[in-house]
Structures are given as C-alpha cells and as structure tokens.
Amino acid sequence: MDLEQLAALRTPEGSAALTAAAGLAGGDPLAAASALRAAGVPPSLAAAALTQAELRHRAVGKFGPAAAGMFLTRPGLEQATRRVVADRRAARLSAAGVRTLADLGCGLGADALAAARAGIRVYGVEADPVTAAMAAANAEAAGLAELFTVECGDATRFDVSRVDGVFCDPARRTTGTGRRIFDPRAYSPPWDFVTGLAERVPHTVVKVAPGLDHALIPAGAEAEWVGVDGDLVEAALWCGALAEVPRRASVFRTGIHQLTGSGAAEAPVGPPRRYLYDPDPAVVRAHLVAELATDLDATLGDPSIAYLYADHPIRTPFARCLEITDVLPFSLKRLRALLRERGVGRVEILKRGSALTPEQLRRDLRLAGDAAASLVLTRVDGAPTVLIGQPVE
C-alpha cells in the first residue's frame, strides 16, 4: 500500500469499500474481489480494502474489537504488541511517573496508543511514510490524536530531552522482504543507539525478540519475557529507574502472573517423580526455572532440560502439570506395545532434549483405540527417556 491508496481508503468511498470488504473477509479472495467490483468499487480501491479487511480480521486476536477501525500492514501487524501486553506496559510506565514518552520506531502505534490511553503524552517517530500515516490514522480512529502524534523521520535524530521516558521497538524485519532479523546488531535503529538510550533518558524500555541472547542484556537492566496463553510473545528491557529485578517472567493466563529472580540460580537434580511440570516458555527463557522449582518443591531430571518433577501437584500459572504413570528408556517397540495394550489411540507429544520428531513418532506408533495419553520425550540423567502420563486439570 502507498500513501495514495491509504488516502483513498479514508474517503467516504473508501470507508464504504472497507465496510463491504469486512463482510467478505475470510472467504474466497477472488469471489470477494469480484463482489466489490460488481458493486462499482474501482479495482485498486477494492484490492486495498480487501487487504485491510483481511489484516483487521487477523488482528482481532491482538487488538480485540479495536482492530475493526485500524489501518495495518502485514509486517507491522507481525511486530505489533498485543493490546493486553501494551496496556500493562503503559500502566507500569505511568506508575513510574512517566508523563511524556517518545516511541522511537512506533510502527502502527500499538504501544503508543496504550500509553495514550493511560494518559501519557506520546511523540511517535516512524521511518516508513505509509506506516507513520497509518499510526496517525489509528490515533485519530481511537480518539487519541491529541495525546499521540506521529512524525515520519529518523528515530536517532529525535530530541529525547523533550520527554521523561522512551519506548523503542526496533525493526526486526528487513525492508522489502520482511524476513526476520535475529542479530540485534542489525536492528533499526541500531543496537548501539538503542542500548545507549538508557544513559540519556531516566525511564527507557526496549522491546526485543524473545530469543535475545542474555549476554546482550545491558548491565543493570531488568530483562522481562512475556507469555500469553502458553505462547512466548516478546521480551523487554527495563532500564534506569524502571529496573526492579534482574529477570522477570510475566505470564498472561486469566490475569497476569509474575515470577522474578536472578536468572542465575540452578535447580537441584533428581530422579523423575510422580508429577511433571512443563514450565511456561517465558519462565524458561527468563532463566527462572530454579525459582519455579523452589516454589513447587521440585527437581530437574537433567540439568540441561527444563522439565521439573515433584511428589505433589500444586496449581501454578507458570507451568503445566502431568501425572506420570510410566518412565521408560526410549524404545519404539516397547512403547508401541504398551500403548496398544492400553488401547491408546490419541496422544499429545511433548519434547525437550530429544531429537525425535513428534509427527514421525505418531506415525511410527500406529495407534489404535479410544484412550488418550500424554507422551514426554526427554532425557533423564543423559539417557533418552519417554514418560507416559495424563494432564492434571
């Protein structure tokens, strides 16, 4: 999409095309395009409207009902923060006393809109002209244009002395191809600039990919990993006065739950026990498995694998619990025979520390029966092991 197409979508004719396209989203794209053209919508406007309708449909999972009025790009939607996460971040910034915020690399404006909803005055900077225009349109659609303004330009040139807080979500996809950038040093704005913001602004937050190498975490920063309903969605570095603990795992699962610690502790190791805990990915990436083990009175079966074992089930938002009935050295023949004997026809397969492919194993097992079971492929004391169990609800 270009600026001309965006402007066309914001006219009365464009608004009507968007409304019509919304009713066609999720169906056959060729039939949808034909329907719009048959209704007299010019081809270029129809194409732009259908693209927006499809993106808005996909964005509901991130933004809720507000997605219906937003302007989006595919790369922007991929990188945009979920509303529940952005709102929680904005609340933390507001509680820390941030009243003016620079959003450097604001993208479509998801985080800036959350901050504006929290009453913070936000100055957005976005290098891409179309994305910047969309962010401004999204602020207007949300009724927040007075609190969130956008300028198209170089984030590194923004005068941060104008604000008392900075949020930076550097671009992690290449321009044009949209391919992911895994090396933070190739981010835009550059990593050196991003990490240097903490020395210039007392309240700095940097959103990063959840696979960030711990060695790149700036000294004194709080590193937080965020999970939503079992999915690891992002990481953030809280710098300066915002840093409260070395490591934090924030898990959104019927509310927000937080686990904190040093990120350097080691959990004790012991044999498998009756209950297995599979920690949330945010806990694992934050290196807080040892802290969770203390809470659950649990041990690791292998020092390098993040499955925990305990004698008693304890309800926790930070891990899924299975009751283990069998612990076997891995043998396909023996496992297949045991599952057939028990009439198991359906299995979920979890794995850590195993080279086996769940899809191939499921085919090789040739299951038959009405019963269900959970299989855990792992290592115990270095040995390939399979555990059979049932979820603890």
ABEGO torsion letter per residue (X at the ends): XBAAAAAAAABAAAAAAAAAAAAABGBBAAAAAAAAAAAGBBAAAAAAAAAAAAAAAAAAAAAEAAAAABBBBAAAAAABBBAAAAAAAAAAAAAAGBABBBBBGAEAGAAAAAAAAAGBBBBBBBABAAAAAAAAAAAAAAGAAAABBBBBEBAAABBAAABABBBBBBBABBBGAGBBBABAAABOBBAAAAAAAAAABABBBBBBBAABBAAABBBGBBBBBBBBGGBBABBBBBBEAABABABBBBBBBGEBBBBBEAGABBBBBBBBBABBBBBBAAAAAAGAAAAAAAAAGBBBABAABABBBBABBBBBAABBBBBBABBBBBBAAAAAAAAAAAGBABBBBBBBGBABBAAAAAAAAGBBEABBBBBBBBBBGGBBBBBBBBBBX
